Amino acid sequence: MKKGILSILLLFITNIIFAQVATVSSPDGKLKLDIFLEEGQPKYSVEYDGKTALEKSPLGLLTNEGDFSKNLTFKEQTVEQVEKKYTQDKIKKSDIHYVANKLTSSFEDEKQRGLSIVFQVSNNDIAFRYELPAWGERRAVVIEEEATGFKFPEYTTTFLSNMMGAMGAFARTSPSYESGYTNDEPVGKGTYGNLGYVFPGLFRLGNDNWVLLSETGVSSQYNASHLSDGTKDGLYHIQYPHLNQNNGFGSRGAQIPLPGVTPWRTITVGNTLKPIVETTIAFDVVEPLYQPSQEYKFGRGTWSWIVWQDQSMNWDDQVKYIDFAADMGYEYILIDALWDANIGYEKMEELIDYAHSKNVDVFLWYNSNGAFNDAPQGPRNRMSTSIARKEEMKWLQKIGVKGLKVDFFGGDKQETMRFYEDILSDANDYGLMIIFHGCTLPRGWERMYPNFVGSEAVLASEMLIFSQDVREKEAFYATLHPFIRNTVGTMEFGGVFMNKFLNRGNTRGQERLTTDVFQIATGILFQSPVQMFALTPNNLTDAEGFLMDFMKDIPTTWNETLYIDGYPGKYTVIARRNGDNWYIAGVNAMEEAIELQLDLPMLKGEKVNIYNDNNKKEPTLINHTIKKDGSYKVTIQPNGGFVIKQ
């Protein structure tokens, strides 16, 4: 009898120590999240369609006021529904209806100081953050670290891009989110120097599920973060910036007011890649931080630097590119680094007047640097302080410049997040759009900042010029971006080359290894509301005419984006709609041609133009009527692509 009572008592104690304290599911019931408190440590787990997506994973914050990752007591939970509709003209989809179940779990530490963890669970997405109240008279706190983690089953494989080391690469400007990717590698392999991996990260859970991790809502009020290397049993932690970033200046944590909140961590889950490609969670849980000072116009542009390089930063070559943009019907030209020295401020006013006479508007390049790296290109020291920045932007507004490309940031500290926000906010006051280059991932910024129109944050087109390895892997990377980097934010890649050789002579040197149709397909696959294409004036005569006609009409904004087919690192097929017209684009990174049976219900019985490569990898264009059942069989050549245009 005593033994039976003891067993019951032990079971009772175990249930208290390892208690499940809360649960919440998505509106459709497929995505389920459980909260636990194990010996005072908060944890969570995630299932999708009855299968594990994340095993029990830690939660909590470490602050200068105390450790909120252990010795906590569960206080209460509330559950409510969140629903909102909004429009957004800069992302993959224009009209969004977001519905989620919101769970708020509240805890206290031993001093009765509160901490709430808020989870919003929609049909394929989880967003969660920490919310801290005021603690008595305490109205400020420093978040030093997070215990937040993501524990994957041991059979998981990864598609991850490693964090670059601080104060490395060109002129000590790293990290700038320009690394390669793991390719279906097992969890826990680890990174060089234990630097971890940048957001977003894609994980394949055998034949069960796909999971995409990222974060959103990072502003001047917090630092950006990344994933640890995951070498311990497939457990990846939130990791704050390395102290050496920005030449060692600034804290690696975040100083926030109380009450205060952290950014949202996001988890997208599906048994196919469809929810990964189509997610809008990065924008669903954030709001605009200020109103646009005017209606910003998005569009296409050209830029000489990508192929003609530094030597083209002169009056005559920029006039050639302005004329080229006008011939293409493009809205913009980007005039890149060194214009201040090679053209000069006074002559730049004349050059912009000339561009306006051709109905072309101008973006100008700026070095972000004041004091935190060695990048020598000018203009320098014009963006790095409020006084200089406002003086410069007043002049830019006066002469009719429409946007800036600001380069060389190299860090994720809160200091740098303030810098990004200051540039964006000041630029909005002067009616200027902003593209960031050599930079961090945009984290909900398309919605938060109305004049933000793009970030690089990827191994982009310039590395095709500089690196044979990147040229050899161009198709491989192109099959990753729609599933990883570009699915959470705009990606200003700066591509679509028609030159056979990626230099001004176009006769020898850096040979392009992908087909012409592959190139136009990336113009659809890679999404950014302002795209500077890597075309050159000679392409009007030496490139296939129907491809240049396609590029004259290519849109850069989309009303809808759909996953059609693909596997990261192998091949990709994505559909995007602009107005009433659908574009379906695909590329192939494998060594052999592939044949795909596509299901395209949006094109049932429709007459379309199909751009493809023949077996000699030459571009072809045919007119075709899609079958009434929406099916279409396509062959994609290795390093090739196709586009179906309605």
N, C-alpha and C positions, 0 to 999 in steps of 0.2 A: 504494500500500500504506500509506504513511504517513498519507494522507488518511483511509483507512478506519479505521485505528487511532485517529486523532484523533476521528472521529465516535463511535466506540464509547466512548471515554473521556469525551467530552462528555455522552453519554447516561447513562453511569454516574454522573457528577457531578450531573447534573440530577435523577436519581432520588433521590440522597442529599439534595440541597437541598430538593426538593419532594416528600419521601417521604410516602406514606400509611403511617401507622404502626400503625393499628388499625381494626377495623370490628366492628360488632355490629348484629344485626337483632332484630326483635320475634319472639315465639314463633310467630306465624303467617307470618313472613317478609316481610310487606308493608312494614313500616317499617324503613328501613336508615339507619344513621349511620356515617359515616367520619371518622376523625381523621387530620389531616395535621400535619407539622412542616415549615414552609417558612422556610428560613434562620433557624431557631431560634424561629420564631413558631408556636404551636399554633393550629390552626384545625379546624373541623368542617363537615360538610355533611349534609343530610338529604334522603332520597327516600322517597316513599310510592307504592306500587304502580307503581314504575318511573318516576315523574315527580318533578321537583325540587320540594321543599318549601322548603328553604333552601340557597342557594348557599354557597360557602366563607365561613365567618364566623369572626371572631377570638375567641380565648379568652385568659384570663390575668388576673392581679391585679397592681396596683401598691401596694406597701406601704412603710412607713417603714424597712424593712430592705432593700428592693431592688425591682427591676422583674421580676416573674415573668410577663411577657407577651412577652419576647424573649430571644434568646441562651440558649435552653433546649436541653437534650439529652434525647432520649427514652431511658428506662431499661428499662421493662418494662410488660407489660399482663397483667391477669388477667381471666378471664370466668367468671361463675358465674350460677346461676339464683336468683332471689328469688321466694319465694311466701309469701303470708300471707292468712289469712281473718280478718275482723273484723266487728263489728257497730257501727253508729253510728246513733243515733236522732234526730239533729238535721239531717241532710243529705238530699239528694234520693233516697237509696237506703239501706236499712237493713242489708243483708247483702252484703258485698263480698268477692270473691275476686280478689286481685291477683297476677298472675304476670308477671315481667319478666326479661329477660336483663341482667345487670349487667356493665359493662365499666369497669375501673379502669386508667387510663393514667397512668403515673408519669413525671415529668420531674425534671431537676435544673438549677439555674443554674450559673454559672461557679464558684461557691463550694461546689458539691456540696450545696446546700440543696434539699430535696425539695418537690415539689408534685404532688399527685394530682388528676386530674379524673375524677369518678365519674359515669357515665351509666347510668341504668336505663331500659330500653326495653321497654315493654309494647305491646300490639297497636296502640294508637293514640296512645300517650303517651310522651314522653321527659321524664325529670326528671334534672337534672344539678347538681352542686355541686363546689366545690373543698374538698379536705381537705389540711390542712397539718400535718406532724409537728413535733415539737420539733426545733429546729436547735441542736445542741450544748447549751449552757447557756441558750439563749434560750427563754423560756417565755411570751412575750407579743408581740403584733404589732398594729399598726394597719393596717387595710386602707383605703387612701386613695381608690382608684378601681378600676374594673374595665375590662378591655379587652373583656369579653364583648359579643358582638354577634349580630345576627340579620339576615342579608342576603337580601332577597327579590328574586325576578325582577322585571324592569322592568315587566311587565304586571300586577303586583299592585295591588289596590285595598284600601282600609282602612276599618275601622269603629273609630275611636279617640276617646277622651275626653281632652281636653287637661289637663295639670297646671295647677292654679290658682297664681297668684303668691303669694309669701309675704307674710304680714301685711297681707292685703287683706280684701275683703268685709266682712261685718258685724263691727264691733268688732275688726278685725284678727285674725280667727280662721281665715283660709284658710292653706294649702290644705285642703279637706275633701272632695275627690272628688265635686264637685257641678257638673260641667260637662256640656255637650252632647256630641254625637258627630259625627265625620266620617261621611259617607254615601257609601260606594263611591268615595271619592276616591283618585286615584293616589298611590302611595308617594312620599315625598320632598317633599310640599307644604310641610311645616314648620308650626310653631305660632308664635303671637304671642309675641315675646320669647324664642324658642327654649327654652321651658320644658319641652317634651317632652310625653309622654302617660302617663297612669296605667295600671297593670295593672287588669284584663286588656285585651288588645288583640286584635281579630279581623281577619284578613287573608284576602282571597279571591284565589286564584291563577288567575285566568281561569276556565276550565272544568275545571281540573285538580284543585285541592285547596283546602280551607279550613285555616287554621292559627290556633290560639288561643295567645297567649303570656301567661304569668303567673308568679308566684312563690309559694312556700309555705314554711312552717317558719320564719318570722320571729318571733323571741322577743326577750327582753331582751338577747340576746347579739349582736344585729346591728341595723343600720338597715334600713328598708324602702327599696326602690328603684323606679324607673320607667324608661320608655323615652325615649331622646333623640328629637329631632324627625325623624330619618331623612332629612334633606335631601341627604345624600351617597349617591347611587346606590342608594337603597332600603336602606341599612344603618342599622339601629337599634341603638344601644348601651344597655347598662345604665347608668343615670345615678343618682347618689346625691343625697340631698336638697340643696336650695339652702341655702347658708349662712345666709340671712336668715330661714329658718323659726325659729319660737319666739323671735322678737325677736333673732335672731342668736346665741342662746346654744346651746352644744354643737357638737361636731364634726359634719361631714357624712358622715364615714366610720364605721368600726366598729373598736372595740378588742376583740380576742378573745384567749383563752388559747391556748397551744400545748401539746399538739395541739389543733387547732380546725377548725371547718368553717364554710362560708358557708351561707345559705339555699339551697333548691332553686329553680332556674329550671325552668319547665315549658313544654313544647311539645306541644300536642294537634293531631293531623293527621288529616284524613279527606277522602275525595272527596265526602262529603255533610256536612251539619251534624249528623248523628246522633251521631258521637263527641264533638262539641263540647258538645252538650246533655247527654249522658249521662256525661261523664268524671267520675271521682272522684279524679283524680291529686293534687289539692290535699290530700287526706286519706290517700292510699295510702302516702306516703313520710314521714309524721310519726307521732308517738306521743304519748299523753297525758303531760303534764308533772307532773301530780299526780292523786291520787285524789279523786273527789267526796266532800264531807263528808256528803252525803245524796243521796237520789234526787230529782232536780229534776223538777218537773211543768211541762210545756209546755202551751200553749193559746192561747185567743183573749182579746182585751181591747178595751175602748173607751177613748177619751180625749177630753176636752172641748176641749183647746187647739186641735186641728187646725182645727176649724170655729168654735168659740165664742171662741177666742183668749184673750189675757191676762185679759180681763174675767171669764172664767169661773173664775178661780182664787179661788173663795170657797166657803164651807161649803155654801150652798144648792145651787149648781150641781153640786158634787161629789156631793152626796147624790142629785141627779137622775141623774147618770151611774152611780152605784153601783146605784140601782134599775133603770136601763136595762140594765146588765150582767147583773143578776139575771134580768130578764125575758128576755134573750137566752140565758140559760144559759151565759154566758161566765165563764171562770175568773178574769179579771183586770180591773182598772181601772188606768190610768196617770194619776197626778196630776202635772202638769207644772210648769214653772218658776213661781216666786214663791209657792209654797205656804208657805214659811217666814215670809214677811212678811204674807200675806193670811189665812192660817189659823193659823199658829203651831204650835210644837212640841207644846204641851200639848193644844190642840184637835185636832191631827193624831192623837194617840193615841185620842181619842174617835171620830174619823172612821173610823179603821181598825177599831176595835171594831164600829162600825156596819156596815162592809163585811163583816166576818166574820159578823155576824148574818144577812147576806143570802147567805152562802156565796160571797163574792167576795173574792179576795186582791188585794194592792196592790203596784204598782211606783211608786217615787218618782223624780222628776227631780232631778239634781244638776248644777251647773256644775263642770266639771273644774278650773276655773282657780284658780291661786294667783297666778302672776306673769307669765304669758307672753302674755296678750292683754287686751282691754278689756271683755269681755262682762260686763255688770253684773248679770244675772239671778241671783237666789239660789235655793237656798243656794250660797254661794261659800266657798272656802277650807276645805271639809270633806273633799274628796277629794285634795287636792294634797300633803299630808304624811302620813307613816305614822302619826304620833301622833293627828292629828285624824281621819284615816280610820278607824282602829280604834275610837276613842271613838264615832264616829258609827255605825259598823256594829254595835257592841255594843248601842246603843240601838235600832237598826232591827231587830235580831234579837229583842230583848226585846218590842217591840210587834207583832211578827208580820209585818213587811214581807217580801215574797218576792223582790223584785228592784229594781234601780236602772237608770235610764236616765241615762248620764253624757255630757255634751255639751261641745262646743267644745275640740277638741284641736289641730288645725291644724299638723301636721307629721309627718315620717317619719324624723326623726333617731333614733339609738339611745337618746338620752335619753327620747324620747317612747315608744318601744317598751318601755322599762323601766317607764314610767308605766302603760301599758296592762296590762302583766303584773302589776305591783304591785297595781293595783285588783282584777284578777281573782283573784289568789292570796289577798289579804286577804278579799275577798267570799266566797270558798269557805269560809274558816274560820268565817264567820258565816252560812253557809247561804243566801247571796244570789246570784241570777242577775244577769247584767250584759248590758245593751244599750248599745252605743256609738252616739253621734249626733254629727254634725259631725266626722267621723272618717276614718280611713284604711280601706282594704280589709282585711277579715279574711283572713289568709294561713295557712290550715290550722287556725285557732283553734277551730273547732267540735270538732275531735278533740284538740287540744293542751290546751284549757282546758275542763274538764267543765261549768263554770257559765256559759260564754259562750253567749248565745242569740241574738245578732243585732247587726248593724251597719247603719247607713244607707249611707254611702259611695256615694251616688247622688243624682241630681236628683229628690228624693222628693216626697211629697204636699204638704208645706208650700209648695213653689214653685208648685203649682197654685193655691194661695190668693193668692200674691203676684204672679204673673206671667202676663199675657195670652199672651205668647209660649209659655210652657210649657204653658198650657191648650190652645193651638192645636196643639202638638206632642205632646200626651199619648199619642195612639195610636202615633205614630212611635216614641217612646221605649219604649212597652210592647212593641213588636215587636222591640226590640233586647235588652232585659234578659235574656230566657231564653237568648240566644245568647252573651252577653258577661258582664255584671256578676254575674248570679245563678247562672251555671253554675259559678263557682269558690268561691262562698261565700254564706251566708245574707244576705238583703237585707231589712232592716226598713223597708219602704216607707211603712207607715202609711196605706194607701189604702182603697179601696172606699167611695166616696161614694154616698149615695142622695139627698142634697140636690141639687135642680136648680141652685141658686145656692149657692156655697161660702162661706156666711156664716150667721150665726144667724137672720137674718130669713127667708132662703130665698124671697125674693120678687123681688129684683133684685140687681144687682151682678155678682159674679164668676161668670158663667154657665158651667156645665159643658157641654162640647161633645161628650162621649162619651155613649153610651147606658147605661141601667141594666144591661143584660146585659153590656156591655163591662166595667162595674165589677165584677160578681161574677166574671167570667172572670179578672180580674187577681188575685182572691183565690186562684185556683188556679195561675195562671202564676207569681206571685211567691212564692218559697219562703223561709219563716223559721219556726222552731219556736214562737216566740211572736210573734203578730201583733196589733198594735193597729189595729183597723179604724176608719175615719173616719165611722162611722155616728153619728147623733144621735137623742136620744129621740123627736123628732117623727116619725122614720122609721117608728115602730111604727104610725102612723096615716096618714101621707101617702105612704108608699112601697108598691109592689105587694106584697101579702101573701105570694105564693109566692116572691118574691125574698128577703124577710126570713126566711121559713122556711128557705130555702136557706142563708142566712147563719147561722142558729141551729145548723145541723148541719155547717158547713164545717170540715174538719180542717186542722191546721197541720203535721202530721208525715206523712211518706211512706215507704212501703216500696220504691217503684220509680218511676222517671221515664223516659219514653220520648219521643224526638223523633218527631213524626208528619209535620209539613209546615211550610213557612215559608221566608221570606227576610228577613233583617234590614232593618228600615225599611219593610217592605211588609205582611207578615202573619205570624202565628205560630200554630201548633197544637202543643200539648204534652199528653201524657197522664201522669197521676200516679195511683198506687195507694196507698190507705190500707186496710190489712187486705185484705179480699176485694173491695173496691169501687174501681172505676176512675172517674176524672174526666178527661174530655177537654175542654180549653178552648182557645179561639182568639180572636184579635182581628184587626181589619183597619185598617191605616193609610192605605189608598189612597183615592182620591177616588170610586171606583165600587165597587159591590157586587161581590164575587167569589164564584164557585162552585167548590167543591173536591170532588173525589172522594177520600174518606178510606178508608184501609185500616186497619181496627180489629179485628185477629184476636182480641184479648182479649175482644171483645164479641160474638162470633159467636152469633147466635140469641138474644141477651139482650134482656130488656125493660128499657128505660131511660127516664129523663126527659130531655127536651131543652129547654133554655132558649135562646131566640133572639129576634132582633128581626124584626118584620114590615117591610114596605117603607115604613111610616110611622115606623120606629124605635121602635115600642112593644114592650114585652116580651111574650113569649108562652111558654107552657109546654105541651108535648104529651107524651103517652106514646107510645112507639114500640118496635117490635121490630126489632133490627138483623138484616139478612139473614144467612143461614147462611154466606155467604162472607166476612162481616165488613165488607162495603163499606157506605158511607153517603155520600150527597151532601148537602153543606151549603152554604148561602148565608150569607155574612157581609156585613152592611151596612157602608158606610164609617163609621169611628169607632164601629163596633159590635162585637159579640162573640157567642159562643155557649158553652154548657157542656153536655156530655153527662154525666149522672150515672147510674151503675149502681144 
